[in-house]
Amino acid sequence: PSNSQIVATLLIVIGEVVVAVFGDHTNDSGVTVEDVAKSYASPATISYFSCLAVYMLFLWYLIAKSKSPKWQRFAWGSCGGAITGPQNFIKDSLTTVKAVVPGVKIPWFFPLLIVLACVTAFVGLLLFTKAMKRYNATYCAAAYVGSYVMSASINSIMHYNTFASLPGTWNDIMYPFGLSLLMLGVCLLEATGGEEEDCCESVVEEEVDYILEGISTMMSQEDAIEKALRDCKEVFAYVQLETQPEDEEEWEQAR
């Protein structure tokens, strides 16, 4: 990786640590099954998932229709993390299990939460694997983690109202600061994401030229060998013709 990619990756890692340390650490004690069900009907949650769906469609359009390699690289790098970001499904499923009192059936939406948690994780991993097959590992890993943390953070803000649960002033300052560092790292990584790829392309071009040159050299050597063989055959045929009469005369004299 280049120096700019290393700096971008460090910014992303530092931003993740700051977000994790100064984020919301409140537990789900006192949350009921009805509270979980009502949280998915809130305007903020509906807005988040609507924007996420539009964003994923936008990334799909860039992958399928865009002719810009830069935008395609950005779409492949961030789509996996964005779809994996909604961690509310697994958290709310565990909260539902804890909130169910003895003698009360598990609510109908509990299996749906489990299915959605598995689907988002599997699809995100699948998209990340496909991105790794197309672009260098440094870019793909950092872009995936950056988009994942951003998606999960926005999900937490919209679904769980994170800012209202932050315990102090430092948290109010450092949590957005960590997100800003994360975004800066992602932007820097995107700006320099093609450096290693361009380097690899130049190396491949040099290797192809070297192979083609070797093939042409081998072909010229083969032509030279064939020409030498033809000359040897001509010389041998000429010598054979010159010596044949003398051999016949010696044979006649011997008889």
Buried (B, 14 or more C-beta within 10 A) or exposed (E): BEEBBEBBBEBBBBBBEBBEEBBBEEEBEEBEBEBBBEBBEEEEBEEBBEEBEEBBEEBEEBBEEBEEEEBBBBBBBBBBBBBBBBBBBBBBBEBBEEBBEEEEEEBEBBEEBBEBBEEBBEBBBEBBEBBBEEBBEBBBBBBBBBBBBBBBBBBBBBBBEBEEEBEEEEBEEBBBBBBEBBBBBBEBBBEBBBBBBEEEEEEEEEEEEEEEEEEEEEEEEEEEEEEEEEEEEEEEEEEEEEEEEEEEEEEEEEE
